[in-house]
Amino acid sequence: MEINRSSISEWLKELQDSICDWLEQADGGAKFEEDNWIRSEGGGGRTRIIKEGNVIEKGGVLFSAVHGDAPVFLFKEQQHSPGADANLGKVGNIPQFFATGVSIVIHPKNPFVPIIHMNIRYFEMDGGIKWLGGGIDLTPHYVNDEDAKFFHSELKKVCDRHNASYYKKFKEWADDYFFITHRKETRGIGGIFFDRLNENNEMSFNKNLNFWKEVGQSFAPIYTELITRNKNKIFGELQKQWALLRRGRYVEFNLVYDKGTKFGLETNGRVESILMSLPKIAGWEYDFKPQKNSEEERTLALLKKGINWV
């Protein structure tokens, strides 16, 4: 099959279907509702939302494929890219872009089931520019060492099957990217993150496309295993309130730092879909201090860069 924007978009739709099936089975109660939308400037997508399930309080699995005039911040970044057209971004010559991807955020009910995020995306623009991006990261309300080791080990296996350097490089990138600078803490225990993955020739692009696809396919088996391990654990009011505070940190990162949120809003994306990543309920408490030697204190101590989980 020829690899082009259409075939990549079709594969992403199939991935969305598969992940939704996995999550519905893992939840055992709720079903996804689909909302199809059209972007006036070009393209559209289908937003699937699951809520008030047995396991999942709120979650979304989104597919989009949009195109049109490239926003100014994008073509300014690309003007000096290797191989870019010399006329890219000149007055009267607005470059066109195409972007397609699947984005997922799941907020569970049980504080011992972690929040998870994944995004894989393909982008192309006039001037021969095209690249792959994405990542998957875990945000536990409570850091469980065995779960963290499992999560990172599975991601390392995916990376190692394609390039021995990818896990270390993309793990460090995730540590840096998913960092709440104003809090001086990571959003969670990281994962992998990569952007503009392409070495400007078709052979390496196709090789990286296979890696990109496997990242997407790894989401469902990894997360459903974490659900199975934790969904029946007993929790009380303390754990519930702590989970709300951790969700608050999640909100802070997504609204202040997340590039996907910025891209969606600056390209006139569908606001409801872009902000799907936010939890139904979150909390903030003034100058919160965890109890000494508590699990909450331990979790905060592990929200830092450079932890070697594998």
N, C-alpha and C positions, 0 to 999 in steps of 0.2 A: 504494500500500500504506500502511495506517495505521501511523504511527510510535508504537510503544509498547514496553514492556519485552520483550515476546515477539518482535517483529520485530527489535529490536536484538540480542537474544540469538541469533536464527537467523542474522543477518548475521555475527555474530562466529564462529559455528561454521563458516560457509562460509569466512571469512578464515583460520581455523585450518587447514582442509583445504588451501586454496590455498598457504599458506606452507609447510606440511609437504611438499607436492609439489615446490615450488621447491627446498627444502633437500635433499631426497633426491636430486634430479637434480644439484645442485651438488656433493654429497658423492660421488656415484657408487658408493657401496658400502652403507652402513648404511641401515636402515629404521627408522622410528619404531615404538615399541611403545606401545600405548594402555592406560591404566589409568583406568577409570571409577570415580568415588567419589560417595558420598552424605554430605551434612552432616546430622547428626541434628537440628539446629535448623531446617533448611530449605534445600533446594537441593542443589547438588553441582557436579560438573564432570568434565572428561575431561583427563587429563594425558598428554601424548605426549612420550616421551623417546627421544632418539637418542644412541648412544654407540659409541665405538671404530670410527668410520668412517674413510674415506680422508682426510677433511679435519677432521671434527668429532670431538673427543675426548669431549665431553659437551654435550648441549644439551636444551632443553625448549621446547615450545610448548603453553601451558596455556590452556584455556577454563574459566571458572567462571561460575555464576549462583547466588547465594546470597541468602537472605532470612531475616528474623526480627526479634527485638528488637534495636534499635540499641544498640551499646555506649555506655557513659556518655560517653566522651571525644568521640564523634561528636555526640550530641544537645546536649551542652554547647556545642560549637563553633557549632552551628546555631541555638541559641535566639535569638540576636540578628541572624540573617540577615534581609535585606529580604524581606517577604512571608511570613515564617514564622508558623505558627499560634501564638497567644499562649499556648496551653496545652501547647505542645511541651515535653516533658520534665518536666512537673509530677508530683509524687508520685502513683502509681497510674495514670499515663498514659504508659506506656513506648512511645515511637514505634517504628514498624516501618520497616525499611529493605530495599532491594533493590539488589544490586550485581552487575554482570556485566562481564566483560572478557576480553581475551586478553593474556597475558604471555609474553615470550620472552627467553631468555638462551642464548647460544651461546659455548662455550669451544672454540676450535680447537686442533689439534695443532701446527701450524706457528706459531712465535712471530711471523712476519711477517704472519699473518692476524689481524686484530683481534678482540677480544671485542666482542660487540654485545648491546644490551638494548633491548627495546621493550615498552611497556605502553599499551594503550588501555582505558578503563573508563567505564562509565555507572553513575550512582548516583542513587537517588531515596529519599526519606523522607517520612513523613507531614508534612503542613503545606504541601504544594505544592512541596517542595524537590526539585530535580533538577539534575544537572550532568554535564558531560563532563570527563574528565581523560586525561592520557597523556603520552607523550614517547618519544623515541628518542635514544640516545646511544651513542657509540663509545669503546671503551677499547683503544687499540693498545698492544701491548707495546713497540713501537717506533713513534714518531710519524713518519709519512711525509707530507711536505707535500702532495704531489699527491693522495694519498688523502684527507687532511683537507679539502682544497679541494673535491674531488669530493663528499664526504659532505655538507658544509655547503651547497654550491651546490644540491644536489638537494633538501635540506630547505627552503632558501629559496624554491625554485621552488614547492614545495607550499604554503608559507605565503602567498607573493605572489599565488597564484591566488585566495585567499580574503580576505585582509586585508593591506594593505601594511605594517601595523605589527606583524604577528604574529612575523615572524622575529626582529627585533631584541629584542622583548619576551620571547619564549619562549627565545631563545638565552641572554639574560642570566639568565633564571630557571633554565635548565639549569646554567649556570656556578655559580650560587649553590647549587642543590640538590645537584648531584653533586660536592660539595666535602668532602674528608676534613679536618675542622677540626683534629683532633689531629695531623695530618701537615702541615697548611697546604699542601695540594696538591689539585688536582682529580683525580677518579677517572680521567679520560681527557681527550679533546678536546671533551667536551660534545656538544651537539646542540640539541634543543628539549625543553622541559618546560612543561606547563600543567596547571592544576588548577582545579576548580570553574568551568569555562567555561560560562557561561550568563548572559544579560542579563535573565532573568526575564520573557521573553515568547516566545511560540511561534515567531514569525518568525525571531528571531535564533537560537533554539535549533536550528531546522531548518537554518539556514545554517551554524551551527557544527558540526552533525552531519555535514554534507558534508565539512567540513575534517577533522574527526576521522576519518572513514572514509578519506580520502585519505592521512592519516598512516599508518594501518594498511596500506593497499595499497602504500605506498612502500617498506616494509621489504624485501620479497623482491628486487626488482630492484636496489636499492642494495647490499644485502649480498652477493648472489651476484656482482655485479660486483667487489666487493672480494676475494671468494674467488678469482675467476678471475685477478685481477692478482697475487696473492701466494702461492697454494697450492703452487707448484712452486719457490719460492725455497729455496736451500740454507741450512741452519743447523747449528750445532754445539752443544757442551755449554755454552759461555758463554751463547748465546742462550736455550737451554733453561732454564738456571738463572735467568736474568733474568726469563723469562716466569713462572716459579713465584713470584718475588718480587712481580711485578705482580699476579698472581692473589691473592696474600696481601692486597694493598691492596684488591682488589675485595671480598674476604671481610670485611675490616674495615668498609668502607662499608655493605655490605648488612646486617650484623648490628648495627651501632651506629646508623645514621642512616636507613635506608630506610623510608619510610612504608608502602609496600606490604607489607613484611615485618611491620611492626608491626600493620597492619590485619588481616592474615591470622591472626596469632597471637592477637590480642585478640578476634577473632570466632570463635574455635575452628575455624579453617580446618584443612585437611589439612596436617600438618607436612611430610610428604615432598614435597608439591607446592610449598609455600611456600619450602622450602630447596633446591628444584631449582636455584636460581640459583647455588649454590656450585659451584666447580670440583671435579673428582674429586681433584686433587692441587694443593696450593698450598705456598708456602714463606715462611719468615721467617728472616732472618739478622740477628744482632745488629749494630746500628750500621753497616749496609752503606754503603760509599762507592764510587761508580763511579770508574773510571779517568778521569783527566783527558783531555778532548777525545775521549771515547768516544761512541758512539751512545747508550749508556745515560745518560751525563751530559746529552747533548743532549735526550733524551726527558724527563728530570726537569725540565729548564729550561723545557719547553713545557707542563708540567702546572700551568697557572695560569689565572686568570680573565681575560676580556677580550681574548683573542686574536682578531683579525679574520681569519677564514679566507676570506672572500669579499669 
